[in-house]
């Protein structure tokens, strides 16, 4: 069993309340637009950390993290990238990756909109954790945490804070 904390679009701002929300997590995953290597370092010094770079991330983050990650967590195949779309409206490259890799869980960021959608066509769960940072048009900072046990994804919880 793994407890996962998932965030995206921090844009160089790491909220301590979100990190407290993740305190019991085994791993933290970041779906891009980290914003600074300092944010990545702070998270990776606390927890096991996986991330992809996003469109605002500079060279240092692009060297440190891939554009796309595909990995196994427990018995769940995970595919994560920053710009991916969502069920019925995937980016073409992402749709091809989903068809070839057949993930159980597809994670993306970029939209700053929290979404959790079951994709019947590809038999996967799509999660976009929204935006954890303060930059952008969103009114609420969001993140999610969930448990992966074997092939089961369960107990998803949402963190939401009105942006200050």
C-alpha positions as CSV (number, residue, x, y, z in Angstrom):
1,X,0.0,0.0,0.0
2,X,1.3,3.5,-1.0
3,X,-0.2,6.8,0.1
4,X,0.3,9.3,-2.7
5,X,0.2,13.1,-2.6
6,X,-0.4,14.7,-6.0
7,X,0.0,18.4,-7.0
8,X,0.6,20.5,-10.0
9,X,1.2,24.1,-11.0
10,X,3.0,25.3,-7.9
11,X,4.7,28.0,-10.0
12,X,7.5,28.4,-7.4
13,X,5.1,28.5,-4.4
14,X,4.9,25.6,-2.0
15,X,2.1,26.0,0.5
16,X,2.9,24.6,4.0
17,X,-0.8,23.7,4.4
18,X,-0.5,21.4,1.4
19,X,2.7,19.9,2.7
20,X,0.9,19.3,6.0
21,X,-2.0,17.6,4.0
22,X,0.7,15.3,2.5
23,X,2.5,14.5,5.9
24,X,1.3,10.9,6.0
25,X,2.0,10.3,2.3
26,X,4.7,7.9,1.2
27,X,5.4,9.7,-2.1
28,X,4.6,13.0,-3.6
29,X,4.0,13.4,-7.4
30,X,4.1,16.7,-9.2
31,X,2.4,17.1,-12.6
32,X,4.5,20.0,-13.8
33,X,4.9,23.7,-13.7
34,X,7.0,23.3,-10.6
35,X,8.5,26.8,-11.1
36,X,11.8,26.5,-9.3
37,X,14.3,23.9,-8.4
38,X,14.0,25.0,-4.8
39,X,10.4,23.7,-4.7
40,X,11.5,20.4,-6.1
41,X,14.3,20.1,-3.7
42,X,12.1,21.0,-0.7
43,X,9.7,18.2,-1.6
44,X,12.3,15.6,-2.4
45,X,14.1,16.3,0.9
46,X,10.8,15.4,2.7
47,X,9.4,12.5,0.7
48,X,10.0,10.2,-2.3
49,X,9.4,12.5,-5.2
50,X,8.4,12.0,-8.9
51,X,7.8,14.9,-11.2
52,X,7.5,16.0,-14.8
53,X,8.4,19.4,-16.1
54,X,5.8,21.8,-17.4
55,X,5.6,24.6,-19.9
56,X,6.8,27.3,-17.5
57,X,9.7,25.3,-16.1
58,X,13.2,26.4,-17.1
59,X,16.3,24.4,-18.2
60,X,17.3,23.3,-14.7
61,X,14.0,21.6,-14.1
62,X,13.9,20.2,-17.7
63,X,17.3,18.6,-17.0
64,X,16.1,17.2,-13.7
65,X,12.7,15.8,-14.7
66,X,11.3,14.3,-17.9
67,X,8.4,15.6,-19.9
68,X,6.6,12.3,-19.5
69,X,6.8,9.6,-16.8
70,X,5.5,6.1,-17.1
71,X,5.9,3.9,-14.0
72,X,4.4,1.2,-11.9
73,X,3.1,2.0,-8.3
74,X,2.1,-1.2,-6.6
75,X,0.2,-2.9,-9.6
76,X,-1.1,0.3,-11.1
77,X,0.4,1.6,-14.4
78,X,0.8,5.4,-14.1
79,X,1.3,7.8,-17.0
80,X,2.1,11.4,-16.0
81,X,2.7,14.6,-18.1
82,X,1.9,18.2,-17.7
83,X,-0.2,19.0,-20.8
84,X,-2.4,16.1,-21.6
85,X,-6.0,17.0,-21.9
86,X,-8.7,14.9,-20.5
87,X,-11.1,12.0,-21.5
88,X,-12.4,12.7,-25.0
89,X,-10.0,15.6,-25.5
90,X,-6.5,14.2,-25.0
91,X,-3.6,15.8,-26.8
92,X,-2.7,13.5,-29.8
93,X,0.7,12.5,-28.4
94,X,-0.9,11.6,-25.1
95,X,-3.7,9.6,-26.7
96,X,-1.0,7.6,-28.6
97,X,0.8,7.0,-25.3
98,X,-2.4,5.9,-23.6
99,X,-3.2,3.5,-26.4
100,X,0.4,2.0,-26.4
101,X,1.1,2.0,-22.6
102,X,-2.4,1.2,-21.4
103,X,-2.1,3.0,-18.0
104,X,-4.6,2.5,-15.2
105,X,-4.0,6.1,-14.0
106,X,-3.3,9.1,-16.2
107,X,-2.2,12.3,-14.5
108,X,-1.8,15.8,-16.0
109,X,-1.8,19.4,-14.8
110,X,-1.8,22.6,-16.8
111,X,-5.5,23.6,-16.7
112,X,-5.4,24.7,-13.1
113,X,-8.8,22.9,-12.8
114,X,-9.2,19.9,-10.5
115,X,-10.7,17.0,-12.3
116,X,-11.1,13.3,-11.5
117,X,-12.7,11.4,-14.4
118,X,-13.2,7.8,-15.2
119,X,-12.4,7.2,-18.9
120,X,-14.5,4.3,-20.1
121,X,-12.9,4.2,-23.5
122,X,-9.4,3.6,-22.2
123,X,-10.4,2.0,-18.8
124,X,-8.4,4.4,-16.7
125,X,-8.8,7.1,-14.1
126,X,-7.7,10.6,-15.1
127,X,-6.6,13.0,-12.4
128,X,-5.7,16.6,-12.7
129,X,-5.0,18.0,-9.2
130,X,-5.6,21.6,-10.2
131,X,-3.2,24.3,-9.1
132,X,-1.3,24.3,-5.8
133,X,0.4,27.6,-6.4
134,X,-0.8,31.2,-6.4
135,X,-0.1,32.2,-10.0
136,X,-3.0,31.9,-12.5
137,X,-6.7,32.6,-12.8
138,X,-7.8,29.9,-10.3
139,X,-9.5,31.1,-7.1
140,X,-8.6,28.0,-5.1
141,X,-5.3,26.2,-4.5
142,X,-6.0,22.4,-4.8
143,X,-4.1,19.1,-4.4
144,X,-5.2,15.5,-3.9
145,X,-4.1,12.5,-2.0
146,X,-5.1,8.9,-2.4
147,X,-4.1,5.3,-1.7
148,X,-2.8,2.7,-4.2
149,X,-3.2,-0.8,-2.9
150,X,-2.4,-3.6,-5.4
151,X,-4.4,-2.6,-8.5
152,X,-6.9,-0.5,-6.5
153,X,-6.9,3.3,-6.4
154,X,-9.0,4.4,-3.4
155,X,-9.7,7.0,-0.7
156,X,-9.1,10.1,-2.8
157,X,-9.2,13.3,-0.8
158,X,-9.1,16.8,-2.0
159,X,-7.2,19.8,-0.4
160,X,-8.8,23.1,-1.2
161,X,-7.8,26.6,0.1
162,X,-9.1,29.9,-1.1
163,X,-6.1,31.7,-2.7
164,X,-4.8,34.6,-0.8
